[in-house]
Amino acid sequence: MEQQSKRIAALDLIKGMSVIGMVIIHTLLIYANVKSQSETAIGSFIVFLGRGTSIFLICMGVTFMTSSHQSLASSIKRGGLLLLAALFMNFMKFMIPVIFGFAPDNFIQKYGWHAPIEQQYVYLVLLGDILQLAGMSLLFVGFIRKYVKNKYGILAIGLLIALVSREVSGITIDYPVINYVLDLLFSNDFPAFIYFPVFPWMSFIIIGMFFGKWYLELNYNSKQLFKNMLYVGLLFVALGAPLVFIYGDYHYNRFYHMGPGGVIYFAGWTLIFLWAIFRITANIQENTFIRLLKYCSRNLTSMYMIQWILISWGKGIFGYRQHGIGFVLLLIVFYMILTFLVQFSLDILMKKKPLFFRQRVSADETVLK
């Protein structure tokens, strides 16, 4: 069977949508004032969209299992590259404005730091986002893919990571480099703040791997796969909802560092959402917008880095969290166009087709899966 037949079109579209969504979300978070983020319908909705990280991670897990690059060495190599890319992106986001003198004063001041300025810069460069999570996870999930052959064994590992996540949170020792690795794994907030620690967020990737393995066992029957996602999603929501709403301090814990109940609950809604998107897009014909989303999916890693760097640099021009929702919407359009223009320019420099009219692509053109 050709590799192309293993691809799930709905997942490509969802990953493409995530590129559009992250430009919208990050522009709002950087430029909108507190009132616009929390007291307007549009701002509140965009902030809500920011809770959709689990969608991307489960998609990443599914495609990781169907990738043509199945070796453990490939997974470790890509994980290392993502970690280097994450540090490079943070340097470009935070240090270039400082070096060239266009970083807004109120950005640094908002933290209320009393530490030396050099230590503050190190903190910013080491901040942990989705790239760090993906990179660290790839160092681990390659072993799971290689050595765990039963899909329920894969699922059990994912749920176990969620189960222990709150208990291992905050593990630390007095060695800075090792401490940073522990930060990425368990988030103890020193020497950096990690938005998406491996425990528990890798659980979503492994849950996606469970469905990727199931997809292979179903002989690439995507219709049955998404039906299974619906059933498992309903079960997860039923199990997770009481934990989140009754014991929220432990199981939800402000989203970024959630416990087992939060993981199960959000995974459940994510699986239901994926089923719904599959049903909606099943009969949609290829058109320019669909090709655009597929283009975004193929270039997800680079476009993620481009939009974050551009939006962060713009703080020196437009200010930091100072604007109403109307101006922010204009900035969203501006950064959307600018992100695509930079990506198209990179395509030209790398002698790739710059636009999005390629019909057939390899299943492994992106680093993030």
C-alpha positions in Angstrom: 0.0 0.0 0.0 1.4 3.4 -0.9 2.3 5.8 1.8 -0.2 8.4 0.5 -3.1 6.0 1.4 -2.0 6.0 5.0 -2.5 9.8 5.4 -5.7 11.0 7.1 -6.9 14.1 5.3 -8.9 15.4 8.3 -5.7 15.5 10.4 -3.9 17.4 7.8 -6.7 20.0 7.7 -6.8 20.2 11.5 -3.0 20.8 11.7 -3.4 23.4 9.0 -6.1 25.1 11.0 -3.8 25.1 14.0 -1.4 27.3 12.1 -4.2 29.8 11.5 -5.4 29.5 15.0 -2.0 30.1 16.7 -1.5 33.4 14.8 -4.9 34.5 16.0 -4.3 33.4 19.6 -0.8 34.7 20.0 -1.6 38.1 18.5 -4.4 38.5 21.0 -2.3 37.4 23.9 0.6 39.8 23.1 -1.3 42.9 22.0 -4.8 42.9 23.6 -5.3 44.6 26.9 -6.7 42.7 29.8 -10.2 44.0 29.2 -10.2 42.9 25.6 -9.0 39.4 26.5 -11.5 38.8 29.3 -14.4 41.1 28.9 -15.2 40.9 25.1 -16.9 38.1 23.4 -14.3 37.9 20.6 -11.4 38.0 23.1 -12.9 35.4 25.4 -13.6 33.1 22.4 -10.0 33.4 21.2 -8.6 32.7 24.7 -10.9 29.6 24.7 -9.3 28.5 21.4 -6.0 28.6 23.2 -7.1 25.6 25.2 -7.0 23.4 22.0 -3.4 22.3 22.4 -4.5 18.7 23.0 -6.0 18.6 19.5 -2.6 19.1 17.9 -0.8 16.7 20.2 -3.2 13.8 19.6 -2.9 14.5 15.8 0.9 14.4 16.3 0.6 11.0 18.0 -1.5 9.5 15.2 0.8 10.6 12.4 3.9 9.6 14.4 2.7 6.0 14.2 2.0 6.1 10.5 5.1 8.0 9.5 7.5 6.4 7.1 10.4 7.2 9.4 9.9 4.4 12.0 13.4 4.1 13.4 14.3 5.0 17.0 17.3 7.0 15.7 15.0 9.1 13.6 12.8 9.9 16.5 15.7 10.9 18.7 17.3 13.0 16.0 14.1 14.9 15.3 13.6 15.4 19.0 17.0 16.9 19.4 16.5 19.2 16.4 13.2 20.5 17.9 14.9 21.3 21.2 17.6 23.3 19.3 14.9 25.0 17.2 13.0 25.9 20.4 16.1 27.6 22.0 16.8 29.4 18.7 13.2 30.6 18.5 13.3 32.0 22.1 16.6 33.7 21.4 15.1 35.4 18.3 11.9 36.3 20.2 13.4 37.8 23.2 17.1 38.6 22.7 17.1 40.2 19.3 14.7 43.0 20.5 17.0 43.5 23.5 20.2 43.5 21.5 18.8 46.0 19.0 17.0 48.1 21.5 13.3 47.7 20.6 12.0 45.6 23.5 9.1 47.3 25.3 9.9 48.3 28.9 6.6 47.0 30.3 7.3 43.5 29.0 10.3 42.9 31.3 8.7 45.0 34.1 5.5 42.8 34.1 7.4 40.0 35.8 8.3 42.1 38.8 11.8 40.6 38.9 14.6 41.6 41.3 17.2 39.3 39.8 20.1 40.5 37.7 19.1 41.4 34.1 21.3 38.6 32.7 19.4 36.0 34.7 16.1 37.4 33.5 17.3 37.0 29.9 18.3 33.4 30.5 14.9 32.8 32.0 13.2 34.1 28.8 15.5 32.1 26.4 14.7 28.9 28.4 10.9 29.4 28.5 9.2 26.1 27.6 6.5 26.0 24.9 5.1 23.5 22.5 8.4 23.0 20.6 10.2 21.9 23.8 7.3 19.5 24.6 7.4 18.0 21.1 11.2 17.7 21.2 11.4 16.1 24.7 8.5 13.8 23.8 10.1 12.5 20.7 13.1 11.4 22.8 10.7 9.1 24.7 7.9 8.0 22.4 10.3 6.5 19.9 11.0 3.8 22.5 7.3 3.2 23.0 6.7 2.8 19.2 9.7 0.4 18.9 9.1 -1.8 21.9 5.4 -1.6 22.8 3.5 -3.5 20.2 0.1 -3.8 21.8 -2.1 -0.7 21.4 -3.6 -1.1 24.8 -0.1 -1.2 26.3 0.5 2.2 24.5 -2.7 3.6 26.0 -1.8 2.3 29.5 1.5 4.2 29.3 -0.2 7.4 28.3 -2.7 7.2 31.1 0.0 6.2 33.6 2.0 9.4 32.8 -1.2 11.4 33.4 -1.8 9.6 36.6 1.5 10.4 38.2 1.9 13.9 36.7 0.8 15.9 39.7 2.8 13.7 42.1 6.1 14.2 40.3 5.5 17.9 39.6 8.2 20.1 41.0 11.1 17.6 41.3 14.3 19.6 41.5 18.0 19.4 42.4 20.8 22.0 42.7 22.5 21.5 39.3 21.3 24.2 36.7 21.6 22.1 33.5 20.0 19.0 35.0 17.4 21.3 36.7 16.4 22.6 33.3 15.8 19.1 32.0 13.7 18.4 35.1 11.8 21.7 34.3 10.9 20.4 30.9 9.8 17.1 32.4 8.1 18.1 35.6 7.9 21.9 35.6 9.3 23.3 38.9 9.5 26.8 37.4 13.3 27.0 37.9 15.3 28.0 36.0 12.5 28.6 33.5 8.7 28.6 33.3 7.5 25.6 31.3 4.0 26.0 29.8 3.7 22.4 28.6 5.8 20.0 30.8 6.2 16.4 29.5 4.3 15.2 32.5 1.3 15.3 31.8 1.2 16.7 28.2 3.0 13.8 26.6 0.0 11.7 27.6 -2.0 13.3 24.7 0.7 12.4 22.2 0.7 8.8 23.4 -3.1 8.6 23.3 -2.8 9.7 19.7 -0.2 6.9 19.2 -2.8 4.5 20.5 -5.2 5.5 17.8 -2.4 5.5 15.2 -1.7 1.9 16.1 -5.4 1.2 15.9 -5.5 2.8 12.5 -2.8 0.4 11.2 -4.7 -2.6 12.6 -7.9 -1.3 10.9 -6.0 -1.5 7.6 -6.2 2.3 7.2 -10.0 2.5 7.6 -10.3 6.1 8.6 -14.1 6.0 8.9 -13.9 3.3 11.6 -11.0 5.0 13.3 -12.9 8.2 13.9 -16.0 6.3 15.0 -13.8 4.6 17.6 -12.5 8.1 18.6 -16.1 9.1 19.2 -16.8 6.2 21.5 -13.6 6.5 23.5 -14.0 10.3 23.6 -17.5 9.9 25.2 -16.1 7.5 27.7 -13.2 9.8 28.6 -15.5 12.8 29.1 -17.8 10.7 31.4 -14.8 9.6 33.4 -13.0 13.0 33.5 -15.8 15.4 34.1 -16.6 14.5 37.7 -12.9 14.7 38.6 -12.4 18.1 36.9 -15.6 19.7 38.3 -15.5 18.2 41.8 -11.8 17.9 42.5 -10.6 20.7 40.1 -7.7 21.9 42.3 -5.9 18.6 41.8 -7.2 17.4 38.4 -7.5 20.7 36.5 -4.9 23.0 38.2 -5.2 26.0 35.9 -4.9 24.0 32.6 -1.1 24.1 31.9 -0.2 21.7 34.8 -3.3 19.6 35.0 -3.7 16.3 36.7 -5.1 12.9 35.4 -8.7 13.9 35.4 -8.0 17.0 33.3 -6.0 14.9 30.8 -8.8 12.4 30.4 -11.5 15.1 30.2 -9.7 17.2 27.6 -8.6 14.1 25.6 -12.3 13.1 25.5 -13.5 16.4 24.1 -10.6 16.4 21.6 -11.5 12.9 20.3 -15.1 14.0 19.9 -14.0 17.1 18.1 -11.8 15.1 15.7 -14.7 12.8 14.9 -16.9 15.9 14.2 -14.2 17.5 11.9 -13.9 14.2 10.1 -17.6 14.0 9.4 -17.7 17.6 8.3 -14.8 17.4 5.9 -15.4 13.9 4.6 -17.1 15.0 1.4 -15.4 18.4 0.9 -13.8 18.7 -2.5 -10.3 20.0 -3.0 -10.1 23.7 -3.4 -7.7 26.6 -2.8 -8.5 26.9 0.9 -8.1 23.2 1.5 -4.7 23.3 -0.3 -3.8 26.3 1.8 -4.5 24.3 5.0 -2.5 21.4 3.7 0.4 23.8 2.9 0.2 25.0 6.5 0.2 21.5 7.8 3.4 20.6 5.8 5.1 23.7 7.1 3.8 23.7 10.6 7.1 23.8 12.4 8.6 26.7 10.5 5.4 28.7 10.5 5.0 28.2 14.2 8.5 29.7 14.7 8.0 32.5 12.1 4.7 33.8 13.6 6.0 33.8 17.2 9.2 35.7 16.2 7.3 38.3 14.2 4.6 38.8 16.8 7.3 39.1 19.5 9.3 41.6 17.5 6.2 43.7 16.9 5.9 44.5 20.6 8.6 47.1 20.0 6.3 48.8 17.4 2.8 48.3 18.6 3.4 47.9 22.4 2.6 45.1 24.8 -1.0 44.4 25.8 -2.2 47.9 25.2 -4.9 47.7 22.5 -8.6 47.1 22.2 -10.1 44.3 20.3 -10.7 46.3 17.0 -7.0 47.1 16.6 -6.0 43.6 17.6 -8.2 42.1 14.8 -6.3 44.3 12.3 -3.0 43.1 13.7 -4.2 39.5 13.3 -4.8 40.0 9.6 -1.4 41.8 9.4 0.5 39.0 11.0 -1.4 36.3 9.1 -0.3 37.9 5.8 3.3 38.5 7.1 3.7 34.9 8.3 2.7 33.5 4.9 4.9 36.0 3.1 8.0 35.0 5.1 7.2 31.3 4.6 6.8 31.8 0.9 10.1 33.6 0.8 11.8 30.8 2.7 10.4 28.3 0.1 11.9 30.4 -2.7 15.3 30.6 -1.0 15.2 26.8 -0.4 14.1 26.3 -4.0 10.8 24.8 -3.1 7.5 25.6 -4.7 6.5 28.7 -2.8 2.8 28.4 -3.0 0.3 25.7 -2.0 -0.6 24.0 -5.2 1.3 20.7 -4.8 -1.2 17.9 -4.8 1.0 15.0 -3.6 3.5 15.3 -0.8 5.5 12.9 1.4 3.9 12.1 4.7 7.1 13.3 6.4 7.8 16.8 5.1 7.3 18.4 8.5 9.4 17.9 11.6 6.5 18.1 14.0 4.2 15.1 13.5 
